[in-house]
Amino acid sequence: MSRERGKGKFRTIHVLPLSLLVISLIILSISTKAISTFPSFLASTIGGGVQKAFAAVGGAVSKTIFSIRELAVLKNQYESLAGKMESYSNLEREFADMKAENLRLKEQLDLSSNLPRVVASAKIVAKDPGNVYSTFVIDKGSSKGLRKNQAVAAFQNGIEGLVGRVLEVRGGTSVVLPLFDQRFFVSARLSRTRAEGLVSGRGNPDALLEMKHISRLNASEIQVGDLVITSGLDSLYPEDLAIGRVKEVILPEYSSSATLLLEPSLDFAKLEYLFVLEGHRELER
């Protein structure tokens, strides 16, 4: 009983000062009019926070939209520059092709001025499938003065070389029988030793040429790498056109003559422009 009375007195002692403090604050607020401004202060605080939040969201959205537009502009600029770069690359390639073509044409012009009796310059336009691609078709014919059996030469890597002879003449085109064909024969000599023989093809542009009918005595002087040229003795082909270089010397045991294997001076796979020449005498076969 005494404990409950003690607790009641304790509560009264603590509650009374708190009550007095609250009443004092209310009276002070009324006297200073602070309580009248409290709602507006609260509203402005909340409103300002909301405005800041909306402003932040709006700024982020506008920045995103601006970034998307900027990316679109950059993409268009990139595509435009890429197109220009491709155009410049194409122009550069065309310029390089034209430069290479001019060099090739200059080489052909040099050859035409050096070679005697040039009848016409011609370009290879096809290879004859009827002869398993062993013949060339050129873009000049009888209308340009071409005749059967005229010699055909080319200029390649600084070399004036024999290509073959005219096999067939048409109005605007002609067929050329190349040096590597088995039907082709030309009188030739070695440039260094002056030994003479007969060169023929073996039916394949990748195969070596053969030079036969060389005496064993002369064969002893021949070295690998010696240049073989036209002799001009068969009246069809001008002299001193390169044919090939000695790759191998074959001396059959029971033969009075030797055979030479020659590597052609011209790369027939890369021929484009040819020159038709007159021989010492025009022969019709």
C-alpha positions as CSV (number, residue, x, y, z in Angstrom):
1,M,0.0,0.0,0.0
2,S,2.8,2.3,1.0
3,R,4.7,1.4,-2.3
4,E,1.7,2.4,-4.5
5,R,1.4,5.7,-2.7
6,G,5.1,6.3,-3.3
7,K,4.8,5.6,-7.0
8,G,1.9,8.0,-7.3
9,K,3.8,10.8,-5.6
10,F,6.8,10.1,-8.0
11,R,4.6,10.3,-11.1
12,T,3.0,13.6,-9.9
13,I,6.4,15.1,-9.2
14,H,7.6,14.2,-12.8
15,V,4.4,14.9,-14.8
16,L,3.9,18.4,-13.3
17,P,7.1,19.9,-14.6
18,L,6.5,18.5,-18.1
19,S,3.0,19.9,-18.2
20,L,4.3,23.3,-17.2
21,L,6.9,23.1,-20.0
22,V,4.4,22.3,-22.7
23,I,2.0,25.0,-21.5
24,S,4.9,27.5,-21.6
25,L,5.9,26.6,-25.1
26,I,2.3,27.0,-26.4
27,I,2.0,30.4,-24.7
28,L,5.4,31.4,-26.2
29,S,4.4,30.3,-29.7
30,I,1.1,32.2,-29.5
31,S,2.8,35.3,-28.3
32,T,5.4,35.2,-31.1
33,K,2.9,34.1,-33.8
34,A,5.3,31.2,-34.8
35,I,2.5,28.7,-34.7
36,S,0.7,30.6,-37.5
37,T,3.7,30.3,-39.8
38,F,4.4,26.6,-39.0
39,P,1.9,25.2,-41.6
40,S,3.2,27.4,-44.4
41,F,6.8,26.4,-43.4
42,L,5.8,22.8,-43.5
43,A,4.1,23.1,-46.8
44,S,7.0,25.0,-48.4
45,T,9.4,22.5,-47.2
46,I,7.4,19.6,-48.6
47,G,6.7,21.5,-51.8
48,G,10.3,22.4,-52.3
49,G,11.4,18.8,-51.9
50,V,8.8,17.7,-54.5
51,Q,9.9,20.4,-56.9
52,K,13.5,19.4,-56.5
53,A,12.6,15.8,-57.1
54,F,10.6,16.7,-60.3
55,A,13.4,19.0,-61.5
56,A,16.0,16.2,-61.0
57,V,13.8,13.7,-62.9
58,G,13.1,16.3,-65.7
59,G,16.8,17.1,-66.0
60,A,17.7,13.4,-66.3
61,V,15.0,12.9,-69.0
62,S,16.1,15.9,-71.0
63,K,19.7,14.8,-70.8
64,T,18.8,11.3,-72.0
65,I,16.8,12.8,-74.9
66,F,19.7,15.1,-75.8
67,S,22.2,12.2,-75.6
68,I,20.0,10.1,-78.0
69,R,19.8,13.0,-80.5
70,E,23.5,13.5,-80.2
71,L,24.2,9.9,-80.8
72,A,21.9,10.0,-83.9
73,V,23.8,13.0,-85.2
74,L,27.2,11.3,-84.6
75,K,25.9,8.1,-86.3
76,N,24.9,10.1,-89.4
77,Q,28.3,11.9,-89.4
78,Y,30.1,8.6,-89.0
79,E,28.2,7.0,-91.9
80,S,28.9,10.1,-94.1
81,L,32.6,9.9,-93.3
82,A,32.7,6.2,-93.8
83,G,31.1,6.7,-97.3
84,K,33.7,9.4,-98.1
85,M,36.5,7.1,-97.0
86,E,35.2,4.3,-99.2
87,S,35.0,6.7,-102.1
88,Y,38.6,7.9,-101.4
89,S,39.7,4.2,-101.2
90,N,38.1,3.5,-104.5
91,L,39.7,6.5,-106.1
92,E,43.1,5.4,-104.7
93,R,42.7,1.9,-106.1
94,E,41.6,3.3,-109.5
95,F,44.6,5.6,-109.5
96,A,47.0,2.7,-108.7
97,D,45.4,0.6,-111.5
98,M,45.7,3.5,-113.9
99,K,49.3,4.0,-112.9
100,A,50.1,0.3,-113.4
101,E,48.3,0.3,-116.7
102,N,50.3,3.4,-117.9
103,L,53.5,1.6,-117.0
104,R,52.5,-1.4,-118.9
105,L,51.5,0.7,-121.9
106,K,54.8,2.6,-121.7
107,E,56.7,-0.8,-121.7
108,Q,54.8,-1.8,-124.9
109,L,55.5,1.6,-126.5
110,D,59.2,1.1,-125.7
111,L,59.1,-2.3,-127.3
112,S,57.4,-1.1,-130.4
113,S,60.1,1.6,-130.9
114,N,62.9,-0.9,-130.3
115,L,61.5,-3.8,-132.4
116,P,61.8,-3.6,-136.2
117,R,59.0,-4.3,-138.5
118,V,56.1,-4.0,-136.1
119,V,52.9,-4.6,-138.0
120,A,50.4,-4.0,-135.1
121,S,50.1,-4.0,-131.4
122,A,47.4,-6.3,-130.0
123,K,45.7,-7.3,-126.8
124,I,44.9,-10.9,-125.7
125,V,41.1,-11.1,-125.5
126,A,40.5,-14.8,-125.1
127,K,42.1,-18.2,-125.1
128,D,40.8,-20.8,-127.6
129,P,39.0,-23.6,-125.7
130,G,39.1,-25.7,-128.9
131,N,42.8,-26.1,-128.4
132,V,42.7,-26.7,-124.6
133,Y,43.7,-23.1,-124.0
134,S,47.0,-23.6,-125.8
135,T,46.3,-20.7,-128.2
136,F,45.6,-17.0,-127.7
137,V,43.0,-14.8,-129.4
138,I,44.1,-11.2,-130.1
139,D,42.0,-8.2,-131.0
140,K,43.6,-7.6,-134.4
141,G,43.0,-9.3,-137.7
142,S,43.3,-9.0,-141.4
143,S,41.8,-5.5,-141.3
144,K,45.0,-4.3,-139.5
145,G,47.3,-6.1,-142.0
146,L,47.9,-9.3,-140.0
147,R,48.8,-12.4,-142.0
148,K,49.3,-16.1,-141.1
149,N,52.7,-17.1,-139.8
150,Q,53.8,-13.6,-138.7
151,A,55.9,-13.6,-135.6
152,V,54.5,-12.4,-132.3
153,A,56.6,-10.9,-129.5
154,A,56.0,-9.3,-126.1
155,F,57.9,-7.0,-123.7
156,Q,57.9,-8.2,-120.1
157,N,60.2,-7.2,-117.2
158,G,62.6,-5.5,-119.5
159,I,62.8,-8.5,-121.8
160,E,61.9,-8.6,-125.5
161,G,60.7,-12.1,-125.8
162,L,59.2,-14.4,-128.5
163,V,55.6,-15.4,-127.8
164,G,54.8,-17.4,-130.9
165,R,53.3,-16.9,-134.4
166,V,50.0,-16.1,-136.0
167,L,48.2,-19.4,-136.6
168,E,44.9,-18.1,-138.0
169,V,43.7,-14.7,-139.2
170,R,40.1,-13.5,-139.1
171,G,38.6,-10.1,-139.9
172,G,38.9,-8.4,-136.5
173,T,40.8,-11.1,-134.5
174,S,43.6,-13.6,-134.9
175,V,44.7,-16.8,-133.2
176,V,48.3,-17.0,-131.9
177,L,50.2,-20.3,-131.5
178,P,52.4,-19.9,-128.4
179,L,55.9,-20.9,-128.0
180,F,55.1,-23.8,-125.6
181,D,52.8,-25.5,-128.0
182,Q,54.1,-28.9,-129.4
183,R,53.4,-27.7,-133.0
184,F,55.7,-24.7,-132.6
185,F,59.4,-24.8,-133.9
186,V,61.9,-21.9,-134.1
187,S,65.5,-21.8,-135.2
188,A,67.6,-20.6,-132.2
189,R,71.1,-20.0,-130.9
190,L,72.8,-19.5,-127.6
191,S,73.7,-15.9,-127.0
192,R,77.1,-16.6,-125.5
193,T,78.4,-19.6,-127.4
194,R,76.5,-19.0,-130.6
195,A,75.7,-22.8,-130.8
196,E,72.5,-23.3,-132.9
197,G,69.6,-25.7,-132.6
198,L,65.8,-26.0,-132.9
199,V,63.5,-25.0,-130.1
200,S,60.0,-26.6,-129.7
201,G,57.3,-26.6,-127.0
202,R,56.1,-29.4,-124.9
203,G,52.4,-28.6,-124.8
204,N,52.2,-27.0,-121.4
205,P,52.9,-23.4,-120.4
206,D,54.4,-24.6,-117.1
207,A,56.7,-27.2,-118.9
208,L,60.3,-26.5,-120.0
209,L,61.0,-25.9,-123.7
210,E,63.3,-28.2,-125.6
211,M,66.3,-27.2,-127.8
212,K,67.5,-30.1,-129.9
213,H,70.1,-30.8,-132.6
214,I,73.1,-29.4,-130.7
215,S,76.4,-31.2,-131.3
216,R,78.0,-32.8,-128.3
217,L,81.1,-30.8,-128.9
218,N,79.2,-27.5,-128.6
219,A,77.2,-28.8,-125.7
220,S,80.4,-29.0,-123.6
221,E,80.6,-25.2,-123.6
222,I,77.0,-24.6,-122.6
223,Q,76.3,-23.6,-119.0
224,V,73.1,-23.5,-117.0
225,G,71.6,-20.0,-117.2
226,D,72.8,-19.3,-120.7
227,L,70.3,-17.3,-122.8
228,V,68.8,-18.7,-125.9
229,I,67.6,-16.3,-128.6
230,T,66.1,-16.5,-132.1
231,S,68.7,-16.9,-134.8
232,G,66.6,-15.4,-137.7
233,L,67.6,-18.3,-140.0
234,D,64.1,-19.6,-140.6
235,S,63.0,-16.2,-142.1
236,L,59.8,-16.1,-140.0
237,Y,61.2,-14.7,-136.7
238,P,63.4,-11.7,-136.3
239,E,66.8,-12.4,-134.7
240,D,67.8,-11.8,-131.1
241,L,64.3,-12.2,-129.5
242,A,64.7,-14.0,-126.1
243,I,63.3,-17.5,-125.9
244,G,64.6,-18.9,-122.6
245,R,67.5,-19.8,-120.4
246,V,69.2,-23.1,-120.1
247,K,67.9,-25.1,-117.2
248,E,69.4,-28.5,-117.9
249,V,71.8,-30.1,-120.4
250,I,71.0,-33.6,-121.4
251,L,73.7,-35.8,-123.2
252,P,72.2,-39.1,-124.3
253,E,74.7,-41.9,-124.2
254,Y,74.2,-43.1,-127.7
255,S,73.6,-39.9,-129.6
256,S,75.7,-37.4,-131.4
257,S,73.6,-34.4,-130.3
258,A,72.5,-32.9,-127.0
259,T,69.2,-31.7,-125.8
260,L,68.7,-28.5,-123.7
261,L,65.8,-27.9,-121.4
262,L,64.9,-24.2,-121.3
263,E,63.0,-22.1,-118.9
264,P,60.9,-19.6,-121.0
265,S,61.9,-15.9,-120.7
266,L,58.3,-14.8,-120.6
267,D,55.6,-15.6,-118.1
268,F,52.8,-16.6,-120.5
269,A,50.2,-16.5,-117.7
270,K,50.8,-12.8,-117.3
271,L,50.8,-11.7,-120.9
272,E,48.4,-9.0,-121.9
273,Y,49.8,-7.0,-124.8
274,L,51.5,-8.5,-127.9
275,F,53.3,-7.2,-131.0
276,V,52.9,-8.8,-134.4
277,L,56.1,-8.6,-136.4
278,E,57.2,-9.2,-140.0
279,G,59.8,-11.8,-140.6
280,H,62.6,-11.7,-143.2
281,R,60.1,-13.0,-145.8
282,E,56.4,-13.4,-145.5
283,L,55.6,-17.1,-145.9
284,E,52.1,-18.4,-146.4
285,R,51.5,-22.0,-145.2
